Amino acid sequence: MFDFARLLTALFLACLSSFALGERLRIVTDPWPPYAYQEGDVVKGIDYEVTAEVFRRLGVEVDWQFLPWKRCLNMLEQGQADGVLDIFQTSQRDSLLFYPSEPLSTVEFALFYAKARPHTVNSLDDLKGLTVGTSPGYTYDPAFSESTAFNREPAPSHEANFGKLQHGRIDLLITDRRVGRYLIATLGLAQEIGELPLIVSQQHQYLAVRRNVGMDLLAQRFAAELRRFKQEPAYAALEARYESATTKNQPAVEQQEHSTR
């Protein structure tokens, strides 16, 4: 066991040798508050801070870049980025990426509406004839993304989607519940925008790395260190801080009979 542990350590150090020589890990993501975002030159977000701490413990330096999601995916495919923050695991991406066995967080996709134009939605069947704002390049549940009963209309940013909803250019928008609540609070839309209780889908988010030599071992080490960090008081404090920011001026969830959760 001792010799095997030494071998794993040696392999890990070997796969990081290029980084030790000055090349930093290139991680891309899109602005996805409160998980990862920028305020001026300062990078913030619960998943960003957790990931940065795990890499710090592993001795890996990282260059972060915030870009539109579709460009992030293109950079991964073209080998211009080493990894991506807050990505869902799909069978289509398995040939390109290694995923740690431990997720960073769990997304709950929910629907948001303008209080001046409310809609009753107990299931996806109730979206018939409506237009729902989406984000380009995002992966949604097939029941939502493949339905022909309603329209999906992408916007260049989450803020743009909320603006379109506010001004009646779309009927609803879909985004992660925490993201929606955070943006409603920071944009001052609590009196204008509400959220529906229906959860369209749930998915884990990961820090994933390209399938290069040694990166599978990096993913394993990342998962192990992430699990350790999640057991520490510092992780609980981090979660509480961002939960407080997310629920500040949080809109009330519309209560509907027979809603699906």
BAZA-789547 format. One record per residue (C-alpha): residue number from 1; residue in three letters; x, y, z. Coordinates in steps of 0.001 Angstrom, whole numbers, plus 500000, padded with zeros to 6 digits. Layout:
BEGIN
{i: NUM, aa: Ala, east: X, north: Y, up: Z} .
...
***
This chain:
BEGIN
{i: 1, aa: Met, east: 500000, north: 500000, up: 500000} .
{i: 2, aa: Phe, east: 502832, north: 502375, up: 500868} .
{i: 3, aa: Asp, east: 504565, north: 501774, up: 497526} .
{i: 4, aa: Phe, east: 501259, north: 502213, up: 495661} .
{i: 5, aa: Ala, east: 500648, north: 505539, up: 497407} .
{i: 6, aa: Arg, east: 504145, north: 506697, up: 496471} .
{i: 7, aa: Leu, east: 503516, north: 505682, up: 492859} .
{i: 8, aa: Leu, east: 500276, north: 507655, up: 492731} .
{i: 9, aa: Thr, east: 502023, north: 510703, up: 494147} .
{i: 10, aa: Ala, east: 504807, north: 510399, up: 491594} .
{i: 11, aa: Leu, east: 502330, north: 510102, up: 488744} .
{i: 12, aa: Phe, east: 500401, north: 513101, up: 490011} .
{i: 13, aa: Leu, east: 503546, north: 515202, up: 490204} .
{i: 14, aa: Ala, east: 504547, north: 514079, up: 486738} .
{i: 15, aa: Cys, east: 501223, north: 515113, up: 485230} .
{i: 16, aa: Leu, east: 501648, north: 518530, up: 486815} .
{i: 17, aa: Ser, east: 505250, north: 518949, up: 485732} .
{i: 18, aa: Ser, east: 504336, north: 521406, up: 482983} .
{i: 19, aa: Phe, east: 502508, north: 523561, up: 485512} .
{i: 20, aa: Ala, east: 505488, north: 523448, up: 487836} .
{i: 21, aa: Leu, east: 507566, north: 524879, up: 484997} .
{i: 22, aa: Gly, east: 505353, north: 527946, up: 484836} .
{i: 23, aa: Glu, east: 502374, north: 526824, up: 482765} .
{i: 24, aa: Arg, east: 499168, north: 527402, up: 484674} .
{i: 25, aa: Leu, east: 495967, north: 525431, up: 484358} .
{i: 26, aa: Arg, east: 493548, north: 527314, up: 482082} .
{i: 27, aa: Ile, east: 489976, north: 527133, up: 483376} .
{i: 28, aa: Val, east: 487041, north: 528735, up: 481562} .
{i: 29, aa: Thr, east: 483478, north: 529390, up: 482668} .
{i: 30, aa: Asp, east: 480674, north: 531837, up: 482067} .
{i: 31, aa: Pro, east: 479265, north: 534346, up: 484586} .
{i: 32, aa: Trp, east: 476907, north: 532201, up: 486672} .
{i: 33, aa: Pro, east: 476265, north: 534034, up: 489973} .
{i: 34, aa: Pro, east: 476317, north: 533047, up: 492764} .
{i: 35, aa: Tyr, east: 478394, north: 530033, up: 491607} .
{i: 36, aa: Ala, east: 481080, north: 531961, up: 489676} .
{i: 37, aa: Tyr, east: 481171, north: 535592, up: 488546} .
{i: 38, aa: Gln, east: 483218, north: 538783, up: 488496} .
{i: 39, aa: Glu, east: 482765, north: 542120, up: 490219} .
{i: 40, aa: Gly, east: 485235, north: 544383, up: 488459} .
{i: 41, aa: Asp, east: 488564, north: 542579, up: 488597} .
{i: 42, aa: Val, east: 487518, north: 540425, up: 491565} .
{i: 43, aa: Val, east: 486411, north: 536841, up: 490903} .
{i: 44, aa: Lys, east: 483745, north: 535537, up: 493276} .
{i: 45, aa: Gly, east: 481234, north: 532728, up: 493663} .
{i: 46, aa: Ile, east: 480804, north: 529716, up: 495890} .
{i: 47, aa: Asp, east: 481938, north: 527156, up: 493300} .
{i: 48, aa: Tyr, east: 484820, north: 529382, up: 492244} .
{i: 49, aa: Glu, east: 486015, north: 529840, up: 495831} .
{i: 50, aa: Val, east: 485703, north: 526133, up: 496574} .
{i: 51, aa: Thr, east: 487571, north: 525190, up: 493384} .
{i: 52, aa: Ala, east: 490291, north: 527769, up: 494001} .
{i: 53, aa: Glu, east: 490818, north: 526446, up: 497531} .
{i: 54, aa: Val, east: 491026, north: 522828, up: 496357} .
{i: 55, aa: Phe, east: 493580, north: 523716, up: 493689} .
{i: 56, aa: Arg, east: 495538, north: 525753, up: 496239} .
{i: 57, aa: Arg, east: 495764, north: 522670, up: 498468} .
{i: 58, aa: Leu, east: 496877, north: 520585, up: 495487} .
{i: 59, aa: Gly, east: 499544, north: 523142, up: 494598} .
{i: 60, aa: Val, east: 498047, north: 523886, up: 491171} .
{i: 61, aa: Glu, east: 498001, north: 527481, up: 489870} .
{i: 62, aa: Val, east: 495065, north: 528490, up: 487692} .
{i: 63, aa: Asp, east: 494301, north: 531157, up: 485116} .
{i: 64, aa: Trp, east: 490564, north: 531927, up: 485068} .
{i: 65, aa: Gln, east: 488670, north: 533248, up: 482066} .
{i: 66, aa: Phe, east: 484985, north: 534257, up: 481938} .
{i: 67, aa: Leu, east: 483394, north: 533916, up: 478500} .
{i: 68, aa: Pro, east: 480012, north: 533144, up: 476915} .
{i: 69, aa: Trp, east: 479188, north: 529487, up: 477534} .
{i: 70, aa: Lys, east: 479255, north: 528402, up: 473891} .
{i: 71, aa: Arg, east: 482728, north: 529888, up: 473518} .
{i: 72, aa: Cys, east: 483856, north: 528023, up: 476647} .
{i: 73, aa: Leu, east: 482750, north: 524753, up: 475066} .
{i: 74, aa: Asn, east: 484452, north: 525626, up: 471773} .
{i: 75, aa: Met, east: 487724, north: 526387, up: 473566} .
{i: 76, aa: Leu, east: 487606, north: 522978, up: 475257} .
{i: 77, aa: Glu, east: 486984, north: 521213, up: 471965} .
{i: 78, aa: Gln, east: 489849, north: 523102, up: 470286} .
{i: 79, aa: Gly, east: 492300, north: 522473, up: 473139} .
{i: 80, aa: Gln, east: 492504, north: 526155, up: 474071} .
{i: 81, aa: Ala, east: 491417, north: 525487, up: 477669} .
{i: 82, aa: Asp, east: 492428, north: 522765, up: 480148} .
{i: 83, aa: Gly, east: 489176, north: 522653, up: 482066} .
{i: 84, aa: Val, east: 485784, north: 524186, up: 482690} .
{i: 85, aa: Leu, east: 483970, north: 525176, up: 485864} .
{i: 86, aa: Asp, east: 480328, north: 524295, up: 486546} .
{i: 87, aa: Ile, east: 479566, north: 521948, up: 483696} .
{i: 88, aa: Phe, east: 476994, north: 519155, up: 483604} .
{i: 89, aa: Gln, east: 478089, north: 515611, up: 482840} .
{i: 90, aa: Thr, east: 476570, north: 514321, up: 479609} .
{i: 91, aa: Ser, east: 477342, north: 511304, up: 477439} .
{i: 92, aa: Gln, east: 478215, north: 513637, up: 474550} .
{i: 93, aa: Arg, east: 481000, north: 515233, up: 476620} .
{i: 94, aa: Asp, east: 482455, north: 512053, up: 478136} .
{i: 95, aa: Ser, east: 484866, north: 511567, up: 475232} .
{i: 96, aa: Leu, east: 486302, north: 515058, up: 475787} .
{i: 97, aa: Leu, east: 486350, north: 515517, up: 479563} .
{i: 98, aa: Phe, east: 487319, north: 513825, up: 482825} .
{i: 99, aa: Tyr, east: 484884, north: 514481, up: 485672} .
{i: 100, aa: Pro, east: 485797, north: 514217, up: 489365} .
{i: 101, aa: Ser, east: 483572, north: 511778, up: 491217} .
{i: 102, aa: Glu, east: 482518, north: 514560, up: 493607} .
{i: 103, aa: Pro, east: 480271, north: 517355, up: 492256} .
{i: 104, aa: Leu, east: 480689, north: 520971, up: 493274} .
{i: 105, aa: Ser, east: 476986, north: 521785, up: 493528} .
{i: 106, aa: Thr, east: 473501, north: 520861, up: 492330} .
{i: 107, aa: Val, east: 471429, north: 522987, up: 489965} .
{i: 108, aa: Glu, east: 467640, north: 523186, up: 490152} .
{i: 109, aa: Phe, east: 466203, north: 524605, up: 486949} .
{i: 110, aa: Ala, east: 463092, north: 526656, up: 487736} .
{i: 111, aa: Leu, east: 460786, north: 529030, up: 485888} .
{i: 112, aa: Phe, east: 460515, north: 532759, up: 486580} .
{i: 113, aa: Tyr, east: 457630, north: 535033, up: 485566} .
{i: 114, aa: Ala, east: 456690, north: 538729, up: 485486} .
{i: 115, aa: Lys, east: 454199, north: 539468, up: 488251} .
{i: 116, aa: Ala, east: 452324, north: 541761, up: 485863} .
{i: 117, aa: Arg, east: 451786, north: 538760, up: 483531} .
{i: 118, aa: Pro, east: 451538, north: 535647, up: 485734} .
{i: 119, aa: His, east: 451227, north: 532119, up: 484375} .
{i: 120, aa: Thr, east: 450061, north: 528985, up: 486140} .
{i: 121, aa: Val, east: 452518, north: 526175, up: 485425} .
{i: 122, aa: Asn, east: 452098, north: 522848, up: 487192} .
{i: 123, aa: Ser, east: 453876, north: 520813, up: 484499} .
{i: 124, aa: Leu, east: 455607, north: 521353, up: 481171} .
{i: 125, aa: Asp, east: 452237, north: 520782, up: 479468} .
{i: 126, aa: Asp, east: 451163, north: 524188, up: 480792} .
{i: 127, aa: Leu, east: 453861, north: 525892, up: 478681} .
{i: 128, aa: Lys, east: 451907, north: 525254, up: 475479} .
{i: 129, aa: Gly, east: 452065, north: 528257, up: 473180} .
{i: 130, aa: Leu, east: 454379, north: 530251, up: 475476} .
{i: 131, aa: Thr, east: 457893, north: 531560, up: 474860} .
{i: 132, aa: Val, east: 460529, north: 530666, up: 477464} .
{i: 133, aa: Gly, east: 463851, north: 532484, up: 477693} .
{i: 134, aa: Thr, east: 466934, north: 530232, up: 477683} .
{i: 135, aa: Ser, east: 470726, north: 530539, up: 477619} .
{i: 136, aa: Pro, east: 472634, north: 529500, up: 474459} .
{i: 137, aa: Gly, east: 474736, north: 526363, up: 474809} .
{i: 138, aa: Tyr, east: 473092, north: 525271, up: 478060} .
{i: 139, aa: Thr, east: 471965, north: 521688, up: 478536} .
{i: 140, aa: Tyr, east: 468357, north: 521288, up: 479677} .
{i: 141, aa: Asp, east: 466278, north: 518215, up: 480378} .
{i: 142, aa: Pro, east: 465223, north: 516595, up: 477060} .
{i: 143, aa: Ala, east: 461544, north: 516910, up: 478017} .
{i: 144, aa: Phe, east: 462077, north: 520676, up: 478062} .
{i: 145, aa: Ser, east: 464589, north: 521169, up: 475258} .
{i: 146, aa: Glu, east: 462908, north: 518844, up: 472743} .
{i: 147, aa: Ser, east: 459274, north: 519817, up: 473294} .
{i: 148, aa: Thr, east: 457465, north: 521305, up: 470292} .
{i: 149, aa: Ala, east: 454577, north: 522617, up: 472413} .
{i: 150, aa: Phe, east: 456294, north: 525883, up: 473322} .
{i: 151, aa: Asn, east: 459030, north: 528178, up: 472042} .
{i: 152, aa: Arg, east: 462531, north: 528632, up: 473455} .
{i: 153, aa: Glu, east: 464270, north: 531953, up: 472879} .
{i: 154, aa: Pro, east: 467936, north: 532432, up: 473868} .
{i: 155, aa: Ala, east: 469423, north: 535650, up: 475249} .
{i: 156, aa: Pro, east: 473104, north: 536672, up: 475349} .
{i: 157, aa: Ser, east: 473171, north: 536880, up: 479155} .
{i: 158, aa: His, east: 471109, north: 536077, up: 482232} .
{i: 159, aa: Glu, east: 470604, north: 539788, up: 482870} .
{i: 160, aa: Ala, east: 469278, north: 540193, up: 479317} .
{i: 161, aa: Asn, east: 466829, north: 537362, up: 479896} .
{i: 162, aa: Phe, east: 465445, north: 539047, up: 483005} .
{i: 163, aa: Gly, east: 465167, north: 542317, up: 481074} .
{i: 164, aa: Lys, east: 463176, north: 540579, up: 478333} .
{i: 165, aa: Leu, east: 460893, north: 539029, up: 480948} .
{i: 166, aa: Gln, east: 460436, north: 542359, up: 482712} .
{i: 167, aa: His, east: 459382, north: 544066, up: 479464} .
{i: 168, aa: Gly, east: 457100, north: 541288, up: 478206} .
{i: 169, aa: Arg, east: 459276, north: 540062, up: 475351} .
{i: 170, aa: Ile, east: 459133, north: 536508, up: 476727} .
{i: 171, aa: Asp, east: 456488, north: 534807, up: 478885} .
{i: 172, aa: Leu, east: 458826, north: 532980, up: 481282} .
{i: 173, aa: Leu, east: 462511, north: 532257, up: 481675} .
{i: 174, aa: Ile, east: 464315, north: 529175, up: 482883} .
{i: 175, aa: Thr, east: 467453, north: 529248, up: 484990} .
{i: 176, aa: Asp, east: 468886, north: 527740, up: 488143} .
{i: 177, aa: Arg, east: 466815, north: 528720, up: 491186} .
{i: 178, aa: Arg, east: 469787, north: 530166, up: 493078} .
{i: 179, aa: Val, east: 470976, north: 532095, up: 490030} .
{i: 180, aa: Gly, east: 467502, north: 533524, up: 489490} .
{i: 181, aa: Arg, east: 467121, north: 534559, up: 493114} .
{i: 182, aa: Tyr, east: 470563, north: 536133, up: 493168} .
{i: 183, aa: Leu, east: 469929, north: 538193, up: 490034} .
{i: 184, aa: Ile, east: 466488, north: 539288, up: 491208} .
{i: 185, aa: Ala, east: 468067, north: 540544, up: 494420} .
{i: 186, aa: Thr, east: 471034, north: 542278, up: 492797} .
{i: 187, aa: Leu, east: 468967, north: 543787, up: 489956} .
{i: 188, aa: Gly, east: 466286, north: 545030, up: 492357} .
{i: 189, aa: Leu, east: 463462, north: 543083, up: 490665} .
{i: 190, aa: Ala, east: 461811, north: 541508, up: 493713} .
{i: 191, aa: Gln, east: 458624, north: 543529, up: 493196} .
{i: 192, aa: Glu, east: 458415, north: 542644, up: 489497} .
{i: 193, aa: Ile, east: 459656, north: 539063, up: 489088} .
{i: 194, aa: Gly, east: 458495, north: 535915, up: 490869} .
{i: 195, aa: Glu, east: 459416, north: 532236, up: 490686} .
{i: 196, aa: Leu, east: 457264, north: 529172, up: 490220} .
{i: 197, aa: Pro, east: 457613, north: 526099, up: 492458} .
{i: 198, aa: Leu, east: 457972, north: 523652, up: 489567} .
{i: 199, aa: Ile, east: 461472, north: 522171, up: 489323} .
{i: 200, aa: Val, east: 462050, north: 521366, up: 485659} .
{i: 201, aa: Ser, east: 465181, north: 519302, up: 486350} .
{i: 202, aa: Gln, east: 468114, north: 518814, up: 488734} .
{i: 203, aa: Gln, east: 471725, north: 518264, up: 487685} .
{i: 204, aa: His, east: 475132, north: 518187, up: 489357} .
{i: 205, aa: Gln, east: 477807, north: 520708, up: 488394} .
{i: 206, aa: Tyr, east: 481461, north: 519724, up: 488130} .
{i: 207, aa: Leu, east: 484934, north: 521067, up: 487581} .
{i: 208, aa: Ala, east: 485916, north: 519009, up: 484528} .
{i: 209, aa: Val, east: 489281, north: 518750, up: 482745} .
{i: 210, aa: Arg, east: 490217, north: 517766, up: 479201} .
{i: 211, aa: Arg, east: 491236, north: 514184, up: 478529} .
{i: 212, aa: Asn, east: 494971, north: 514815, up: 478367} .
{i: 213, aa: Val, east: 497776, north: 512676, up: 479810} .
{i: 214, aa: Gly, east: 497624, north: 512631, up: 483605} .
{i: 215, aa: Met, east: 494424, north: 514653, up: 483855} .
{i: 216, aa: Asp, east: 492421, north: 511641, up: 485064} .
{i: 217, aa: Leu, east: 494671, north: 511507, up: 488125} .
{i: 218, aa: Leu, east: 494212, north: 515250, up: 488653} .
{i: 219, aa: Ala, east: 490429, north: 514724, up: 488592} .
{i: 220, aa: Gln, east: 490758, north: 511960, up: 491212} .
{i: 221, aa: Arg, east: 492909, north: 514104, up: 493488} .
{i: 222, aa: Phe, east: 490528, north: 517021, up: 493062} .
{i: 223, aa: Ala, east: 487550, north: 514868, up: 494083} .
{i: 224, aa: Ala, east: 489318, north: 513530, up: 497172} .
{i: 225, aa: Glu, east: 490378, north: 517002, up: 498338} .
{i: 226, aa: Leu, east: 486930, north: 518431, up: 497592} .
{i: 227, aa: Arg, east: 485298, north: 515754, up: 499764} .
{i: 228, aa: Arg, east: 487683, north: 516614, up: 502605} .
{i: 229, aa: Phe, east: 486994, north: 520320, up: 502287} .
{i: 230, aa: Lys, east: 483228, north: 519760, up: 502371} .
{i: 231, aa: Gln, east: 483576, north: 518263, up: 505869} .
{i: 232, aa: Glu, east: 485288, north: 521370, up: 507265} .
{i: 233, aa: Pro, east: 483694, north: 524372, up: 509036} .
{i: 234, aa: Ala, east: 485223, north: 526684, up: 506414} .
{i: 235, aa: Tyr, east: 483068, north: 525077, up: 503731} .
{i: 236, aa: Ala, east: 479892, north: 525444, up: 505816} .
{i: 237, aa: Ala, east: 480723, north: 529107, up: 506440} .
{i: 238, aa: Leu, east: 481257, north: 529662, up: 502715} .
{i: 239, aa: Glu, east: 477895, north: 528105, up: 501881} .
{i: 240, aa: Ala, east: 476141, north: 530179, up: 504545} .
{i: 241, aa: Arg, east: 477670, north: 533410, up: 503230} .
{i: 242, aa: Tyr, east: 476473, north: 532830, up: 499692} .
{i: 243, aa: Glu, east: 473096, north: 531515, up: 500815} .
{i: 244, aa: Ser, east: 472581, north: 534776, up: 502683} .
{i: 245, aa: Ala, east: 473459, north: 536782, up: 499561} .
{i: 246, aa: Thr, east: 471128, north: 534647, up: 497440} .
{i: 247, aa: Thr, east: 468098, north: 534937, up: 499721} .
{i: 248, aa: Lys, east: 468435, north: 538689, up: 500319} .
{i: 249, aa: Asn, east: 465197, north: 540296, up: 499083} .
{i: 250, aa: Gln, east: 464207, north: 536887, up: 497724} .
{i: 251, aa: Pro, east: 460865, north: 536806, up: 495867} .
{i: 252, aa: Ala, east: 458107, north: 534698, up: 497321} .
{i: 253, aa: Val, east: 457523, north: 531454, up: 495461} .
{i: 254, aa: Glu, east: 454027, north: 531388, up: 494008} .
{i: 255, aa: Gln, east: 452048, north: 528664, up: 495733} .
{i: 256, aa: Gln, east: 449968, north: 526608, up: 493342} .
{i: 257, aa: Glu, east: 447797, north: 523588, up: 493931} .
{i: 258, aa: His, east: 449109, north: 520291, up: 492599} .
{i: 259, aa: Ser, east: 452513, north: 521771, up: 491783} .
{i: 260, aa: Thr, east: 455276, north: 519356, up: 490871} .
{i: 261, aa: Arg, east: 458478, north: 519569, up: 492870} .
***
